[in-house]
Amino acid sequence: MESLTLEQYRKMVDKVLEFKRLNGDLPEYAVVEGCRIDKREYIDMIERVNKFFLQMGRNPGSVDITPLDDVPTVEILI
């Protein structure tokens, strides 16, 4: 999985925020349709979407999952 639809992204953010509300800290990773996205990648995604929204005044159609420091971003969970 290289990107998320806006719907998948919103569900992921809702789950991350719910986890933070219940536990007081962000989860180490998020799982979207069986794919694991590490904390630093989902934080980067949230920052990029917020920046896009502020600059363009609308939400993006999809959100790319970009690797940081050439480390694989997504790990498929069995």
mmCIF file of the N, C-alpha and C atoms, coordinates in Angstrom:
data_MODEL
# 
_entry.id   MODEL 
# 
loop_
_atom_site.group_PDB 
_atom_site.id 
_atom_site.type_symbol 
_atom_site.label_atom_id 
_atom_site.label_alt_id 
_atom_site.label_comp_id 
_atom_site.label_asym_id 
_atom_site.label_entity_id 
_atom_site.label_seq_id 
_atom_site.pdbx_PDB_ins_code 
_atom_site.Cartn_x 
_atom_site.Cartn_y 
_atom_site.Cartn_z 
_atom_site.occupancy 
_atom_site.B_iso_or_equiv 
_atom_site.pdbx_formal_charge 
_atom_site.auth_seq_id 
_atom_site.auth_comp_id 
_atom_site.auth_asym_id 
_atom_site.auth_atom_id 
_atom_site.pdbx_PDB_model_num 
ATOM 1   N N  . MET A 1 1  ? 0.851   -1.170  0.000  1.00 0.00 ? 1  MET A N  1 
ATOM 2   C CA . MET A 1 1  ? 0.000   0.000   0.000  1.00 0.00 ? 1  MET A CA 1 
ATOM 3   C C  . MET A 1 1  ? 0.898   1.234   0.000  1.00 0.00 ? 1  MET A C  1 
ATOM 4   N N  . GLU A 1 2  ? 0.735   2.058   -1.002 1.00 0.00 ? 2  GLU A N  1 
ATOM 5   C CA . GLU A 1 2  ? 1.569   3.255   -1.132 1.00 0.00 ? 2  GLU A CA 1 
ATOM 6   C C  . GLU A 1 2  ? 0.827   4.531   -0.787 1.00 0.00 ? 2  GLU A C  1 
ATOM 7   N N  . SER A 1 3  ? -0.499  4.469   -0.758 1.00 0.00 ? 3  SER A N  1 
ATOM 8   C CA . SER A 1 3  ? -1.282  5.645   -0.410 1.00 0.00 ? 3  SER A CA 1 
ATOM 9   C C  . SER A 1 3  ? -2.601  5.218   0.217  1.00 0.00 ? 3  SER A C  1 
ATOM 10  N N  . LEU A 1 4  ? -3.246  6.176   0.852  1.00 0.00 ? 4  LEU A N  1 
ATOM 11  C CA . LEU A 1 4  ? -4.555  5.950   1.454  1.00 0.00 ? 4  LEU A CA 1 
ATOM 12  C C  . LEU A 1 4  ? -5.566  6.859   0.776  1.00 0.00 ? 4  LEU A C  1 
ATOM 13  N N  . THR A 1 5  ? -6.779  6.373   0.646  1.00 0.00 ? 5  THR A N  1 
ATOM 14  C CA . THR A 1 5  ? -7.842  7.259   0.196  1.00 0.00 ? 5  THR A CA 1 
ATOM 15  C C  . THR A 1 5  ? -8.141  8.222   1.342  1.00 0.00 ? 5  THR A C  1 
ATOM 16  N N  . LEU A 1 6  ? -8.859  9.278   1.043  1.00 0.00 ? 6  LEU A N  1 
ATOM 17  C CA . LEU A 1 6  ? -9.201  10.235  2.084  1.00 0.00 ? 6  LEU A CA 1 
ATOM 18  C C  . LEU A 1 6  ? -10.028 9.563   3.180  1.00 0.00 ? 6  LEU A C  1 
ATOM 19  N N  . GLU A 1 7  ? -10.904 8.643   2.807  1.00 0.00 ? 7  GLU A N  1 
ATOM 20  C CA . GLU A 1 7  ? -11.713 7.921   3.787  1.00 0.00 ? 7  GLU A CA 1 
ATOM 21  C C  . GLU A 1 7  ? -10.843 7.045   4.692  1.00 0.00 ? 7  GLU A C  1 
ATOM 22  N N  . GLN A 1 8  ? -9.893  6.309   4.094  1.00 0.00 ? 8  GLN A N  1 
ATOM 23  C CA . GLN A 1 8  ? -8.981  5.474   4.891  1.00 0.00 ? 8  GLN A CA 1 
ATOM 24  C C  . GLN A 1 8  ? -8.151  6.347   5.831  1.00 0.00 ? 8  GLN A C  1 
ATOM 25  N N  . TYR A 1 9  ? -7.666  7.479   5.313  1.00 0.00 ? 9  TYR A N  1 
ATOM 26  C CA . TYR A 1 9  ? -6.861  8.403   6.111  1.00 0.00 ? 9  TYR A CA 1 
ATOM 27  C C  . TYR A 1 9  ? -7.668  8.913   7.308  1.00 0.00 ? 9  TYR A C  1 
ATOM 28  N N  . ARG A 1 10 ? -8.893  9.331   7.061  1.00 0.00 ? 10 ARG A N  1 
ATOM 29  C CA . ARG A 1 10 ? -9.729  9.870   8.147  1.00 0.00 ? 10 ARG A CA 1 
ATOM 30  C C  . ARG A 1 10 ? -9.993  8.815   9.220  1.00 0.00 ? 10 ARG A C  1 
ATOM 31  N N  . LYS A 1 11 ? -10.257 7.580   8.807  1.00 0.00 ? 11 LYS A N  1 
ATOM 32  C CA . LYS A 1 11 ? -10.482 6.504   9.776  1.00 0.00 ? 11 LYS A CA 1 
ATOM 33  C C  . LYS A 1 11 ? -9.223  6.253   10.595 1.00 0.00 ? 11 LYS A C  1 
ATOM 34  N N  . MET A 1 12 ? -8.054  6.271   9.944  1.00 0.00 ? 12 MET A N  1 
ATOM 35  C CA . MET A 1 12 ? -6.790  6.065   10.649 1.00 0.00 ? 12 MET A CA 1 
ATOM 36  C C  . MET A 1 12 ? -6.586  7.164   11.687 1.00 0.00 ? 12 MET A C  1 
ATOM 37  N N  . VAL A 1 13 ? -6.812  8.420   11.286 1.00 0.00 ? 13 VAL A N  1 
ATOM 38  C CA . VAL A 1 13 ? -6.634  9.541   12.215 1.00 0.00 ? 13 VAL A CA 1 
ATOM 39  C C  . VAL A 1 13 ? -7.615  9.426   13.379 1.00 0.00 ? 13 VAL A C  1 
ATOM 40  N N  . ASP A 1 14 ? -8.864  9.062   13.099 1.00 0.00 ? 14 ASP A N  1 
ATOM 41  C CA . ASP A 1 14 ? -9.841  8.885   14.182 1.00 0.00 ? 14 ASP A CA 1 
ATOM 42  C C  . ASP A 1 14 ? -9.376  7.837   15.181 1.00 0.00 ? 14 ASP A C  1 
ATOM 43  N N  . LYS A 1 15 ? -8.856  6.710   14.689 1.00 0.00 ? 15 LYS A N  1 
ATOM 44  C CA . LYS A 1 15 ? -8.376  5.643   15.572 1.00 0.00 ? 15 LYS A CA 1 
ATOM 45  C C  . LYS A 1 15 ? -7.167  6.101   16.384 1.00 0.00 ? 15 LYS A C  1 
ATOM 46  N N  . VAL A 1 16 ? -6.249  6.826   15.750 1.00 0.00 ? 16 VAL A N  1 
ATOM 47  C CA . VAL A 1 16 ? -5.062  7.334   16.446 1.00 0.00 ? 16 VAL A CA 1 
ATOM 48  C C  . VAL A 1 16 ? -5.475  8.301   17.551 1.00 0.00 ? 16 VAL A C  1 
ATOM 49  N N  . LEU A 1 17 ? -6.397  9.219   17.248 1.00 0.00 ? 17 LEU A N  1 
ATOM 50  C CA . LEU A 1 17 ? -6.838  10.195  18.247 1.00 0.00 ? 17 LEU A CA 1 
ATOM 51  C C  . LEU A 1 17 ? -7.622  9.534   19.373 1.00 0.00 ? 17 LEU A C  1 
ATOM 52  N N  . GLU A 1 18 ? -8.416  8.520   19.058 1.00 0.00 ? 18 GLU A N  1 
ATOM 53  C CA . GLU A 1 18 ? -9.151  7.787   20.088 1.00 0.00 ? 18 GLU A CA 1 
ATOM 54  C C  . GLU A 1 18 ? -8.173  7.061   21.020 1.00 0.00 ? 18 GLU A C  1 
ATOM 55  N N  . PHE A 1 19 ? -7.134  6.444   20.452 1.00 0.00 ? 19 PHE A N  1 
ATOM 56  C CA . PHE A 1 19 ? -6.106  5.783   21.253 1.00 0.00 ? 19 PHE A CA 1 
ATOM 57  C C  . PHE A 1 19 ? -5.436  6.789   22.185 1.00 0.00 ? 19 PHE A C  1 
ATOM 58  N N  . LYS A 1 20 ? -5.107  7.972   21.659 1.00 0.00 ? 20 LYS A N  1 
ATOM 59  C CA . LYS A 1 20 ? -4.457  9.007   22.470 1.00 0.00 ? 20 LYS A CA 1 
ATOM 60  C C  . LYS A 1 20 ? -5.387  9.474   23.589 1.00 0.00 ? 20 LYS A C  1 
ATOM 61  N N  . ARG A 1 21 ? -6.664  9.620   23.276 1.00 0.00 ? 21 ARG A N  1 
ATOM 62  C CA . ARG A 1 21 ? -7.617  10.055  24.287 1.00 0.00 ? 21 ARG A CA 1 
ATOM 63  C C  . ARG A 1 21 ? -7.716  9.035   25.422 1.00 0.00 ? 21 ARG A C  1 
ATOM 64  N N  . LEU A 1 22 ? -7.711  7.754   25.067 1.00 0.00 ? 22 LEU A N  1 
ATOM 65  C CA . LEU A 1 22 ? -7.855  6.696   26.071 1.00 0.00 ? 22 LEU A CA 1 
ATOM 66  C C  . LEU A 1 22 ? -6.576  6.412   26.842 1.00 0.00 ? 22 LEU A C  1 
ATOM 67  N N  . ASN A 1 23 ? -5.413  6.539   26.171 1.00 0.00 ? 23 ASN A N  1 
ATOM 68  C CA . ASN A 1 23 ? -4.144  6.114   26.771 1.00 0.00 ? 23 ASN A CA 1 
ATOM 69  C C  . ASN A 1 23 ? -3.176  7.249   27.081 1.00 0.00 ? 23 ASN A C  1 
ATOM 70  N N  . GLY A 1 24 ? -3.466  8.449   26.610 1.00 0.00 ? 24 GLY A N  1 
ATOM 71  C CA . GLY A 1 24 ? -2.624  9.587   26.924 1.00 0.00 ? 24 GLY A CA 1 
ATOM 72  C C  . GLY A 1 24 ? -1.417  9.763   26.021 1.00 0.00 ? 24 GLY A C  1 
ATOM 73  N N  . ASP A 1 25 ? -1.197  8.852   25.089 1.00 0.00 ? 25 ASP A N  1 
ATOM 74  C CA . ASP A 1 25 ? -0.058  8.950   24.183 1.00 0.00 ? 25 ASP A CA 1 
ATOM 75  C C  . ASP A 1 25 ? -0.444  8.362   22.836 1.00 0.00 ? 25 ASP A C  1 
ATOM 76  N N  . LEU A 1 26 ? 0.277   8.758   21.800 1.00 0.00 ? 26 LEU A N  1 
ATOM 77  C CA . LEU A 1 26 ? 0.011   8.234   20.468 1.00 0.00 ? 26 LEU A CA 1 
ATOM 78  C C  . LEU A 1 26 ? 0.478   6.785   20.365 1.00 0.00 ? 26 LEU A C  1 
ATOM 79  N N  . PRO A 1 27 ? -0.225  5.974   19.558 1.00 0.00 ? 27 PRO A N  1 
ATOM 80  C CA . PRO A 1 27 ? 0.222   4.588   19.379 1.00 0.00 ? 27 PRO A CA 1 
ATOM 81  C C  . PRO A 1 27 ? 1.524   4.526   18.590 1.00 0.00 ? 27 PRO A C  1 
ATOM 82  N N  . GLU A 1 28 ? 2.272   3.456   18.761 1.00 0.00 ? 28 GLU A N  1 
ATOM 83  C CA . GLU A 1 28 ? 3.544   3.271   18.050 1.00 0.00 ? 28 GLU A CA 1 
ATOM 84  C C  . GLU A 1 28 ? 3.331   3.039   16.563 1.00 0.00 ? 28 GLU A C  1 
ATOM 85  N N  . TYR A 1 29 ? 2.149   2.585   16.188 1.00 0.00 ? 29 TYR A N  1 
ATOM 86  C CA . TYR A 1 29 ? 1.831   2.365   14.777 1.00 0.00 ? 29 TYR A CA 1 
ATOM 87  C C  . TYR A 1 29 ? 0.317   2.366   14.598 1.00 0.00 ? 29 TYR A C  1 
ATOM 88  N N  . ALA A 1 30 ? -0.112  2.512   13.350 1.00 0.00 ? 30 ALA A N  1 
ATOM 89  C CA . ALA A 1 30 ? -1.525  2.407   12.986 1.00 0.00 ? 30 ALA A CA 1 
ATOM 90  C C  . ALA A 1 30 ? -1.649  1.278   11.968 1.00 0.00 ? 30 ALA A C  1 
ATOM 91  N N  . VAL A 1 31 ? -2.770  0.591   11.974 1.00 0.00 ? 31 VAL A N  1 
ATOM 92  C CA . VAL A 1 31 ? -3.013  -0.480  11.007 1.00 0.00 ? 31 VAL A CA 1 
ATOM 93  C C  . VAL A 1 31 ? -4.186  -0.075  10.131 1.00 0.00 ? 31 VAL A C  1 
ATOM 94  N N  . VAL A 1 32 ? -3.944  -0.080  8.815  1.00 0.00 ? 32 VAL A N  1 
ATOM 95  C CA . VAL A 1 32 ? -4.980  0.239   7.846  1.00 0.00 ? 32 VAL A CA 1 
ATOM 96  C C  . VAL A 1 32 ? -5.068  -0.916  6.865  1.00 0.00 ? 32 VAL A C  1 
ATOM 97  N N  . GLU A 1 33 ? -6.216  -1.591  6.871  1.00 0.00 ? 33 GLU A N  1 
ATOM 98  C CA . GLU A 1 33 ? -6.447  -2.739  5.987  1.00 0.00 ? 33 GLU A CA 1 
ATOM 99  C C  . GLU A 1 33 ? -5.293  -3.741  6.009  1.00 0.00 ? 33 GLU A C  1 
ATOM 100 N N  . GLY A 1 34 ? -4.837  -4.080  7.219  1.00 0.00 ? 34 GLY A N  1 
ATOM 101 C CA . GLY A 1 34 ? -3.789  -5.085  7.381  1.00 0.00 ? 34 GLY A CA 1 
ATOM 102 C C  . GLY A 1 34 ? -2.374  -4.578  7.166  1.00 0.00 ? 34 GLY A C  1 
ATOM 103 N N  . CYS A 1 35 ? -2.210  -3.302  6.899  1.00 0.00 ? 35 CYS A N  1 
ATOM 104 C CA . CYS A 1 35 ? -0.874  -2.723  6.703  1.00 0.00 ? 35 CYS A CA 1 
ATOM 105 C C  . CYS A 1 35 ? -0.522  -1.833  7.888  1.00 0.00 ? 35 CYS A C  1 
ATOM 106 N N  . ARG A 1 36 ? 0.680   -2.038  8.404  1.00 0.00 ? 36 ARG A N  1 
ATOM 107 C CA . ARG A 1 36 ? 1.158   -1.278  9.558  1.00 0.00 ? 36 ARG A CA 1 
ATOM 108 C C  . ARG A 1 36 ? 1.895   -0.027  9.088  1.00 0.00 ? 36 ARG A C  1 
ATOM 109 N N  . ILE A 1 37 ? 1.528   1.113   9.680  1.00 0.00 ? 37 ILE A N  1 
ATOM 110 C CA . ILE A 1 37 ? 2.182   2.385   9.380  1.00 0.00 ? 37 ILE A CA 1 
ATOM 111 C C  . ILE A 1 37 ? 2.786   2.890   10.680 1.00 0.00 ? 37 ILE A C  1 
ATOM 112 N N  . ASP A 1 38 ? 4.108   3.035   10.719 1.00 0.00 ? 38 ASP A N  1 
ATOM 113 C CA . ASP A 1 38 ? 4.792   3.456   11.934 1.00 0.00 ? 38 ASP A CA 1 
ATOM 114 C C  . ASP A 1 38 ? 4.413   4.881   12.337 1.00 0.00 ? 38 ASP A C  1 
ATOM 115 N N  . LYS A 1 39 ? 4.624   5.164   13.612 1.00 0.00 ? 39 LYS A N  1 
ATOM 116 C CA . LYS A 1 39 ? 4.246   6.449   14.201 1.00 0.00 ? 39 LYS A CA 1 
ATOM 117 C C  . LYS A 1 39 ? 4.817   7.630   13.443 1.00 0.00 ? 39 LYS A C  1 
ATOM 118 N N  . ARG A 1 40 ? 6.097   7.595   13.118 1.00 0.00 ? 40 ARG A N  1 
ATOM 119 C CA . ARG A 1 40 ? 6.693   8.763   12.456 1.00 0.00 ? 40 ARG A CA 1 
ATOM 120 C C  . ARG A 1 40 ? 6.134   8.970   11.060 1.00 0.00 ? 40 ARG A C  1 
ATOM 121 N N  . GLU A 1 41 ? 5.711   7.883   10.387 1.00 0.00 ? 41 GLU A N  1 
ATOM 122 C CA . GLU A 1 41 ? 5.111   8.022   9.067  1.00 0.00 ? 41 GLU A CA 1 
ATOM 123 C C  . GLU A 1 41 ? 3.702   8.595   9.152  1.00 0.00 ? 41 GLU A C  1 
ATOM 124 N N  . TYR A 1 42 ? 2.887   8.120   10.122 1.00 0.00 ? 42 TYR A N  1 
ATOM 125 C CA . TYR A 1 42 ? 1.534   8.678   10.185 1.00 0.00 ? 42 TYR A CA 1 
ATOM 126 C C  . TYR A 1 42 ? 1.552   10.115  10.685 1.00 0.00 ? 42 TYR A C  1 
ATOM 127 N N  . ILE A 1 43 ? 2.521   10.473  11.525 1.00 0.00 ? 43 ILE A N  1 
ATOM 128 C CA . ILE A 1 43 ? 2.644   11.879  11.937 1.00 0.00 ? 43 ILE A CA 1 
ATOM 129 C C  . ILE A 1 43 ? 3.019   12.742  10.728 1.00 0.00 ? 43 ILE A C  1 
ATOM 130 N N  . ASP A 1 44 ? 3.942   12.252  9.895  1.00 0.00 ? 44 ASP A N  1 
ATOM 131 C CA . ASP A 1 44 ? 4.324   12.966  8.681  1.00 0.00 ? 44 ASP A CA 1 
ATOM 132 C C  . ASP A 1 44 ? 3.118   13.127  7.756  1.00 0.00 ? 44 ASP A C  1 
ATOM 133 N N  . MET A 1 45 ? 2.313   12.082  7.614  1.00 0.00 ? 45 MET A N  1 
ATOM 134 C CA . MET A 1 45 ? 1.119   12.152  6.770  1.00 0.00 ? 45 MET A CA 1 
ATOM 135 C C  . MET A 1 45 ? 0.160   13.227  7.279  1.00 0.00 ? 45 MET A C  1 
ATOM 136 N N  . ILE A 1 46 ? -0.074  13.259  8.583  1.00 0.00 ? 46 ILE A N  1 
ATOM 137 C CA . ILE A 1 46 ? -0.982  14.242  9.173  1.00 0.00 ? 46 ILE A CA 1 
ATOM 138 C C  . ILE A 1 46 ? -0.461  15.654  8.937  1.00 0.00 ? 46 ILE A C  1 
ATOM 139 N N  . GLU A 1 47 ? 0.846   15.858  9.118  1.00 0.00 ? 47 GLU A N  1 
ATOM 140 C CA . GLU A 1 47 ? 1.431   17.184  8.888  1.00 0.00 ? 47 GLU A CA 1 
ATOM 141 C C  . GLU A 1 47 ? 1.283   17.609  7.430  1.00 0.00 ? 47 GLU A C  1 
ATOM 142 N N  . ARG A 1 48 ? 1.506   16.675  6.484  1.00 0.00 ? 48 ARG A N  1 
ATOM 143 C CA . ARG A 1 48 ? 1.383   17.013  5.060  1.00 0.00 ? 48 ARG A CA 1 
ATOM 144 C C  . ARG A 1 48 ? -0.056  17.336  4.667  1.00 0.00 ? 48 ARG A C  1 
ATOM 145 N N  . VAL A 1 49 ? -1.010  16.576  5.210  1.00 0.00 ? 49 VAL A N  1 
ATOM 146 C CA . VAL A 1 49 ? -2.422  16.854  4.902  1.00 0.00 ? 49 VAL A CA 1 
ATOM 147 C C  . VAL A 1 49 ? -2.829  18.204  5.479  1.00 0.00 ? 49 VAL A C  1 
ATOM 148 N N  . ASN A 1 50 ? -2.412  18.502  6.703  1.00 0.00 ? 50 ASN A N  1 
ATOM 149 C CA . ASN A 1 50 ? -2.736  19.803  7.296  1.00 0.00 ? 50 ASN A CA 1 
ATOM 150 C C  . ASN A 1 50 ? -2.139  20.945  6.481  1.00 0.00 ? 50 ASN A C  1 
ATOM 151 N N  . LYS A 1 51 ? -0.902  20.793  6.049  1.00 0.00 ? 51 LYS A N  1 
ATOM 152 C CA . LYS A 1 51 ? -0.251  21.817  5.234  1.00 0.00 ? 51 LYS A CA 1 
ATOM 153 C C  . LYS A 1 51 ? -0.985  21.993  3.902  1.00 0.00 ? 51 LYS A C  1 
ATOM 154 N N  . PHE A 1 52 ? -1.357  20.877  3.262  1.00 0.00 ? 52 PHE A N  1 
ATOM 155 C CA . PHE A 1 52 ? -2.094  20.930  1.998  1.00 0.00 ? 52 PHE A CA 1 
ATOM 156 C C  . PHE A 1 52 ? -3.407  21.674  2.196  1.00 0.00 ? 52 PHE A C  1 
ATOM 157 N N  . PHE A 1 53 ? -4.121  21.345  3.269  1.00 0.00 ? 53 PHE A N  1 
ATOM 158 C CA . PHE A 1 53 ? -5.411  21.986  3.526  1.00 0.00 ? 53 PHE A CA 1 
ATOM 159 C C  . PHE A 1 53 ? -5.250  23.484  3.740  1.00 0.00 ? 53 PHE A C  1 
ATOM 160 N N  . LEU A 1 54 ? -4.237  23.878  4.498  1.00 0.00 ? 54 LEU A N  1 
ATOM 161 C CA . LEU A 1 54 ? -4.014  25.301  4.746  1.00 0.00 ? 54 LEU A CA 1 
ATOM 162 C C  . LEU A 1 54 ? -3.639  26.053  3.473  1.00 0.00 ? 54 LEU A C  1 
ATOM 163 N N  . GLN A 1 55 ? -2.846  25.431  2.608  1.00 0.00 ? 55 GLN A N  1 
ATOM 164 C CA . GLN A 1 55 ? -2.414  26.084  1.379  1.00 0.00 ? 55 GLN A CA 1 
ATOM 165 C C  . GLN A 1 55 ? -3.483  26.087  0.295  1.00 0.00 ? 55 GLN A C  1 
ATOM 166 N N  . MET A 1 56 ? -4.203  24.981  0.161  1.00 0.00 ? 56 MET A N  1 
ATOM 167 C CA . MET A 1 56 ? -5.141  24.822  -0.948 1.00 0.00 ? 56 MET A CA 1 
ATOM 168 C C  . MET A 1 56 ? -6.601  25.071  -0.557 1.00 0.00 ? 56 MET A C  1 
ATOM 169 N N  . GLY A 1 57 ? -6.895  25.027  0.736  1.00 0.00 ? 57 GLY A N  1 
ATOM 170 C CA . GLY A 1 57 ? -8.261  25.248  1.186  1.00 0.00 ? 57 GLY A CA 1 
ATOM 171 C C  . GLY A 1 57 ? -9.186  24.063  0.955  1.00 0.00 ? 57 GLY A C  1 
ATOM 172 N N  . ARG A 1 58 ? -8.625  22.910  0.691  1.00 0.00 ? 58 ARG A N  1 
ATOM 173 C CA . ARG A 1 58 ? -9.428  21.699  0.498  1.00 0.00 ? 58 ARG A CA 1 
ATOM 174 C C  . ARG A 1 58 ? -8.594  20.482  0.906  1.00 0.00 ? 58 ARG A C  1 
ATOM 175 N N  . ASN A 1 59 ? -9.277  19.357  1.027  1.00 0.00 ? 59 ASN A N  1 
ATOM 176 C CA . ASN A 1 59 ? -8.584  18.116  1.361  1.00 0.00 ? 59 ASN A CA 1 
ATOM 177 C C  . ASN A 1 59 ? -8.031  17.453  0.107  1.00 0.00 ? 59 ASN A C  1 
ATOM 178 N N  . PRO A 1 60 ? -6.941  16.723  0.225  1.00 0.00 ? 60 PRO A N  1 
ATOM 179 C CA . PRO A 1 60 ? -6.427  15.985  -0.930 1.00 0.00 ? 60 PRO A CA 1 
ATOM 180 C C  . PRO A 1 60 ? -7.323  14.784  -1.232 1.00 0.00 ? 60 PRO A C  1 
ATOM 181 N N  . GLY A 1 61 ? -7.240  14.286  -2.462 1.00 0.00 ? 61 GLY A N  1 
ATOM 182 C CA . GLY A 1 61 ? -8.019  13.116  -2.845 1.00 0.00 ? 61 GLY A CA 1 
ATOM 183 C C  . GLY A 1 61 ? -7.458  11.832  -2.266 1.00 0.00 ? 61 GLY A C  1 
ATOM 184 N N  . SER A 1 62 ? -6.138  11.782  -2.089 1.00 0.00 ? 62 SER A N  1 
ATOM 185 C CA . SER A 1 62 ? -5.476  10.636  -1.476 1.00 0.00 ? 62 SER A CA 1 
ATOM 186 C C  . SER A 1 62 ? -4.250  11.140  -0.725 1.00 0.00 ? 62 SER A C  1 
ATOM 187 N N  . VAL A 1 63 ? -3.724  10.287  0.149  1.00 0.00 ? 63 VAL A N  1 
ATOM 188 C CA . VAL A 1 63 ? -2.568  10.660  0.965  1.00 0.00 ? 63 VAL A CA 1 
ATOM 189 C C  . VAL A 1 63 ? -1.478  9.623   0.743  1.00 0.00 ? 63 VAL A C  1 
ATOM 190 N N  . ASP A 1 64 ? -0.335  10.054  0.226  1.00 0.00 ? 64 ASP A N  1 
ATOM 191 C CA . ASP A 1 64 ? 0.787   9.147   0.010  1.00 0.00 ? 64 ASP A CA 1 
ATOM 192 C C  . ASP A 1 64 ? 1.432   8.775   1.337  1.00 0.00 ? 64 ASP A C  1 
ATOM 193 N N  . ILE A 1 65 ? 1.852   7.523   1.412  1.00 0.00 ? 65 ILE A N  1 
ATOM 194 C CA . ILE A 1 65 ? 2.631   7.055   2.561  1.00 0.00 ? 65 ILE A CA 1 
ATOM 195 C C  . ILE A 1 65 ? 4.074   7.104   2.103  1.00 0.00 ? 65 ILE A C  1 
ATOM 196 N N  . THR A 1 66 ? 4.818   8.087   2.569  1.00 0.00 ? 66 THR A N  1 
ATOM 197 C CA . THR A 1 66 ? 6.188   8.254   2.099  1.00 0.00 ? 66 THR A CA 1 
ATOM 198 C C  . THR A 1 66 ? 7.172   7.755   3.144  1.00 0.00 ? 66 THR A C  1 
ATOM 199 N N  . PRO A 1 67 ? 8.173   6.988   2.711  1.00 0.00 ? 67 PRO A N  1 
ATOM 200 C CA . PRO A 1 67 ? 9.175   6.503   3.664  1.00 0.00 ? 67 PRO A CA 1 
ATOM 201 C C  . PRO A 1 67 ? 10.095  7.643   4.112  1.00 0.00 ? 67 PRO A C  1 
ATOM 202 N N  . LEU A 1 68 ? 10.518  7.553   5.346  1.00 0.00 ? 68 LEU A N  1 
ATOM 203 C CA . LEU A 1 68 ? 11.468  8.515   5.896  1.00 0.00 ? 68 LEU A CA 1 
ATOM 204 C C  . LEU A 1 68 ? 12.803  7.813   6.042  1.00 0.00 ? 68 LEU A C  1 
ATOM 205 N N  . ASP A 1 69 ? 13.867  8.442   5.606  1.00 0.00 ? 69 ASP A N  1 
ATOM 206 C CA . ASP A 1 69 ? 15.221  7.901   5.721  1.00 0.00 ? 69 ASP A CA 1 
ATOM 207 C C  . ASP A 1 69 ? 15.381  6.550   5.021  1.00 0.00 ? 69 ASP A C  1 
ATOM 208 N N  . ASP A 1 70 ? 14.683  6.363   3.914  1.00 0.00 ? 70 ASP A N  1 
ATOM 209 C CA . ASP A 1 70 ? 14.781  5.139   3.119  1.00 0.00 ? 70 ASP A CA 1 
ATOM 210 C C  . ASP A 1 70 ? 14.481  3.867   3.911  1.00 0.00 ? 70 ASP A C  1 
ATOM 211 N N  . VAL A 1 71 ? 13.639  3.980   4.916  1.00 0.00 ? 71 VAL A N  1 
ATOM 212 C CA . VAL A 1 71 ? 13.205  2.831   5.696  1.00 0.00 ? 71 VAL A CA 1 
ATOM 213 C C  . VAL A 1 71 ? 11.829  2.435   5.186  1.00 0.00 ? 71 VAL A C  1 
ATOM 214 N N  . PRO A 1 72 ? 11.565  1.149   4.975  1.00 0.00 ? 72 PRO A N  1 
ATOM 215 C CA . PRO A 1 72 ? 10.237  0.757   4.505  1.00 0.00 ? 72 PRO A CA 1 
ATOM 216 C C  . PRO A 1 72 ? 9.152   1.298   5.419  1.00 0.00 ? 72 PRO A C  1 
ATOM 217 N N  . THR A 1 73 ? 8.141   1.883   4.823  1.00 0.00 ? 73 THR A N  1 
ATOM 218 C CA . THR A 1 73 ? 7.087   2.537   5.578  1.00 0.00 ? 73 THR A CA 1 
ATOM 219 C C  . THR A 1 73 ? 6.036   1.570   6.071  1.00 0.00 ? 73 THR A C  1 
ATOM 220 N N  . VAL A 1 74 ? 5.600   0.704   5.197  1.00 0.00 ? 74 VAL A N  1 
ATOM 221 C CA . VAL A 1 74 ? 4.459   -0.140  5.504  1.00 0.00 ? 74 VAL A CA 1 
ATOM 222 C C  . VAL A 1 74 ? 4.906   -1.585  5.661  1.00 0.00 ? 74 VAL A C  1 
ATOM 223 N N  . GLU A 1 75 ? 4.402   -2.197  6.687  1.00 0.00 ? 75 GLU A N  1 
ATOM 224 C CA . GLU A 1 75 ? 4.680   -3.605  6.929  1.00 0.00 ? 75 GLU A CA 1 
ATOM 225 C C  . GLU A 1 75 ? 3.340   -4.333  6.874  1.00 0.00 ? 75 GLU A C  1 
ATOM 226 N N  . ILE A 1 76 ? 3.228   -5.325  6.020  1.00 0.00 ? 76 ILE A N  1 
ATOM 227 C CA . ILE A 1 76 ? 1.981   -6.069  5.898  1.00 0.00 ? 76 ILE A CA 1 
ATOM 228 C C  . ILE A 1 76 ? 1.905   -7.083  7.030  1.00 0.00 ? 76 ILE A C  1 
ATOM 229 N N  . LEU A 1 77 ? 0.809   -7.014  7.771  1.00 0.00 ? 77 LEU A N  1 
ATOM 230 C CA . LEU A 1 77 ? 0.600   -7.917  8.900  1.00 0.00 ? 77 LEU A CA 1 
ATOM 231 C C  . LEU A 1 77 ? -0.237  -9.101  8.454  1.00 0.00 ? 77 LEU A C  1 
ATOM 232 N N  . ILE A 1 78 ? 0.130   -10.257 8.925  1.00 0.00 ? 78 ILE A N  1 
ATOM 233 C CA . ILE A 1 78 ? -0.606  -11.475 8.567  1.00 0.00 ? 78 ILE A CA 1 
ATOM 234 C C  . ILE A 1 78 ? -1.614  -11.786 9.634  1.00 0.00 ? 78 ILE A C  1 
# 
